[in-house]
Amino acid sequence: MNNLPAIFLSHGAPDLPIREGAVTNFLRSLHQQFPQPKAILVISAHWHSDPPMVSTARQPKTIHDFSGFPEALYHLSYPAPGAPDLAERVVTLLTQAGIACDTHPSRGLDHGTWTPLILAYPAADIPVTQLSIQYHRDSFHHWELGQALEPLRHEGVLIMGSGSATHNLYAFGERYDALPPLWVQQFDEWLAETIEQRNWNALMQYREVAPYAQENHPTEEHLLPLFVALGAGGVDVRGIQLHRSYTYSAFSMAAYAFM
């Protein structure tokens, strides 16, 4: 089987697929950087449940879970097949790790999943399923989820955390190419340096030690998928930054691979 990294992508605003720029170019080239996965497991910031839940849908629908964006977005679809066998494997791995996990028979693909995938794997021929995050649980809990899922990387499964390296909707800029303020850049730089230095203790405690952590993440859901990817990287995990750019002023589009 192919050994794949676990990755974290910043999916940005829902209009990502109809924009052009550095991050869309990066996503279109993503399939060239790793072996072709046999299935994709996405941990999206936009599906919350407690306990964790994984979709067993055989043909997941494209969910347009947003409003106020161009009409063209609502006509996009990502008709990838579901991955019920992978979903059952996820349940088994989490159960073995002592983590309860439920299944959902029809959960579709929210924009945290399909907006990056429609660029990265446009043929939509790789089975995809989603695993929820636990909105009120901390970074350590999500790291443990990732640790339990780590065997999937050696079974040809791409584990993809999809959120945002910075995410403050109150600072959302009017222009897609607006430059980020200093407080966004400083947190983004701290995140990159901390991952490069493999300072996992600091990363797990980012809300206490990172500059402008509260400003960049008034709520935590968009960074929690990163900790799942980190945990899935394995015991001696190292992180590599795959991409760095910004959209709408407040959104870092940083991406990382953990292996």
C-alpha positions in Angstrom: 0.0 0.0 0.0 1.1 3.6 -0.6 2.3 5.5 2.5 0.6 8.8 2.4 1.1 11.9 4.7 -1.8 13.3 6.7 -2.4 16.8 5.4 -4.0 20.0 6.7 -5.5 22.4 4.1 -7.0 25.8 4.7 -10.1 25.8 2.6 -10.9 29.5 2.9 -14.2 31.0 1.7 -16.7 28.9 -0.3 -15.9 30.7 -3.5 -12.4 29.2 -3.7 -13.2 27.0 -6.8 -14.2 30.0 -8.9 -11.2 32.1 -7.9 -7.7 32.2 -9.4 -4.4 32.8 -7.5 -1.6 31.1 -5.5 -3.8 28.8 -3.5 -5.9 27.5 -6.4 -2.7 26.8 -8.3 -1.3 24.9 -5.3 -4.4 22.8 -4.9 -4.5 21.9 -8.6 -0.9 20.6 -8.3 -1.6 18.7 -5.0 -2.2 15.4 -6.8 1.3 15.5 -8.2 3.0 15.7 -4.8 1.8 12.3 -3.3 0.8 8.9 -4.6 -2.8 8.5 -5.7 -4.9 7.6 -2.7 -7.4 4.8 -2.9 -9.8 6.7 -0.6 -9.9 10.1 1.2 -11.0 10.7 4.7 -11.8 14.4 5.4 -12.1 15.9 8.8 -13.9 19.2 8.1 -14.4 22.2 10.3 -18.0 22.3 9.2 -19.3 19.0 10.6 -19.8 19.0 14.4 -21.0 16.1 16.5 -20.3 14.5 19.9 -19.3 11.7 19.9 -17.4 11.6 16.6 -19.5 10.5 13.6 -18.4 9.2 10.2 -20.5 9.1 7.0 -21.4 5.7 5.4 -23.2 7.4 2.5 -22.6 5.5 -0.8 -23.1 8.6 -3.0 -22.7 11.6 -0.7 -24.5 14.8 -1.9 -22.7 18.1 -2.4 -23.8 20.4 0.5 -24.0 24.1 -0.3 -23.7 25.2 3.3 -23.3 28.9 2.8 -25.2 32.0 1.5 -24.4 35.3 -0.1 -21.9 34.0 -2.7 -22.1 34.1 -6.5 -24.9 32.0 -8.0 -22.4 29.9 -9.9 -21.2 28.2 -6.7 -24.6 26.7 -6.1 -24.5 24.8 -9.3 -21.1 23.2 -8.6 -21.2 19.6 -7.4 -18.6 17.0 -6.5 -20.1 13.6 -7.3 -17.4 11.4 -5.8 -18.4 8.0 -4.6 -18.7 7.5 -0.9 -16.5 5.2 1.1 -18.6 3.1 3.5 -15.9 0.5 3.9 -13.5 3.2 5.0 -16.1 4.5 7.3 -16.4 1.1 9.0 -12.6 0.9 9.3 -12.6 4.4 11.0 -15.2 3.1 13.5 -13.1 0.1 14.2 -9.9 2.1 14.7 -11.5 4.6 17.0 -13.3 1.9 19.0 -10.0 0.1 19.5 -8.5 3.3 20.8 -11.4 3.7 23.3 -13.1 6.5 21.4 -16.8 6.0 20.7 -17.8 6.7 17.1 -21.2 6.8 15.5 -22.1 6.5 11.8 -24.4 8.7 9.7 -26.1 6.9 6.7 -26.5 10.0 4.4 -24.2 12.8 5.4 -22.9 14.6 2.3 -19.8 16.6 1.6 -19.8 20.1 3.0 -17.8 23.0 1.5 -14.9 22.2 3.8 -14.5 19.0 1.8 -15.6 19.7 -1.8 -14.2 23.1 -2.4 -10.5 22.0 -2.1 -11.2 18.5 -3.6 -12.9 19.9 -6.7 -9.5 21.6 -7.4 -7.2 18.9 -6.2 -9.0 15.8 -7.6 -11.4 17.2 -10.2 -12.2 13.8 -11.7 -14.2 13.0 -8.5 -13.3 9.4 -8.9 -11.7 8.7 -5.5 -14.1 7.5 -2.7 -14.6 10.2 0.0 -16.1 10.2 3.4 -16.1 12.7 6.3 -15.4 12.4 10.0 -16.8 15.1 12.3 -15.0 17.3 14.8 -16.0 17.8 18.4 -16.5 21.6 18.7 -16.2 21.8 22.5 -13.3 19.4 22.8 -9.7 20.5 22.9 -6.6 20.1 20.7 -5.5 17.1 22.7 -8.7 15.2 22.0 -8.4 15.8 18.2 -4.7 14.8 18.3 -5.9 11.5 19.9 -8.4 11.0 17.1 -5.6 11.4 14.6 -3.3 9.0 16.5 -6.0 6.3 16.3 -6.4 6.9 12.5 -2.7 6.8 11.7 -2.8 3.2 10.3 -4.9 4.4 7.4 -2.0 6.3 6.0 -0.3 2.9 5.4 -3.4 1.6 3.7 -3.6 4.0 0.8 -5.9 6.5 2.6 -5.3 10.2 2.4 -6.3 11.8 5.8 -7.2 15.4 5.2 -7.9 18.0 7.9 -9.8 20.9 6.3 -10.1 24.1 8.2 -8.2 27.4 8.2 -4.8 28.4 9.7 -6.5 31.7 10.6 -10.2 32.3 10.7 -11.8 35.5 12.0 -15.0 36.3 10.0 -15.2 39.7 11.7 -12.0 40.7 9.8 -13.2 39.3 6.5 -12.0 41.7 3.8 -14.0 43.0 0.8 -11.4 42.0 -1.7 -10.2 38.5 -2.3 -6.5 39.7 -2.7 -6.5 42.1 0.2 -3.3 42.0 2.2 -3.4 40.5 5.7 -3.0 42.7 8.8 0.1 42.2 11.0 -1.8 40.2 13.6 -2.8 37.6 11.1 0.8 37.4 9.7 2.3 37.0 13.1 0.1 34.1 14.1 0.6 32.5 10.7 4.4 32.8 11.1 4.3 31.4 14.6 2.3 28.4 13.4 4.8 27.7 10.6 7.8 28.1 12.9 6.3 25.9 15.7 5.5 23.1 13.2 9.0 23.3 11.6 10.6 23.1 15.1 8.4 20.2 16.0 7.4 22.0 19.2 4.2 20.0 19.6 3.6 21.0 23.3 3.5 24.7 22.3 1.3 23.9 19.3 -1.2 22.0 21.5 -1.3 25.0 23.8 -1.5 27.6 21.1 -4.3 29.5 22.7 -2.1 30.3 25.7 1.3 30.9 23.9 0.7 32.0 20.3 0.6 35.7 19.4 -3.0 36.9 18.6 -4.4 33.4 19.0 -7.8 34.6 20.2 -8.0 37.2 17.5 -7.2 34.7 14.7 -9.5 32.0 16.2 -12.4 33.5 18.1 -13.7 30.0 18.0 -11.5 26.9 17.5 -13.3 24.8 15.0 -11.2 25.8 12.0 -7.9 24.8 13.6 -9.0 21.6 15.2 -8.6 19.5 12.0 -4.9 20.4 12.1 -4.5 18.4 15.3 -6.1 15.4 13.8 -3.6 15.6 10.9 -0.8 16.0 13.4 -1.8 13.0 15.4 -2.2 10.9 12.2 1.4 11.8 11.3 2.7 9.1 13.7 4.9 8.9 16.8 8.0 10.7 15.3 5.9 13.1 13.2 7.5 15.9 11.3 5.6 18.7 9.6 6.3 20.3 6.2 4.7 23.5 5.0 3.2 22.9 1.6 1.8 26.3 0.9 1.4 29.8 2.2 -0.8 32.7 1.0 -3.7 34.8 2.1 -7.3 35.5 0.9 -9.8 38.1 2.0 -7.3 39.7 4.4 -8.1 37.5 7.4 -7.6 34.0 6.0 -4.2 32.3 5.9 -4.4 29.6 3.3 -1.5 27.7 4.8 -1.2 23.9 4.2 0.9 21.3 5.9 1.8 17.7 5.5 2.5 15.5 8.6 4.4 12.2 8.3 
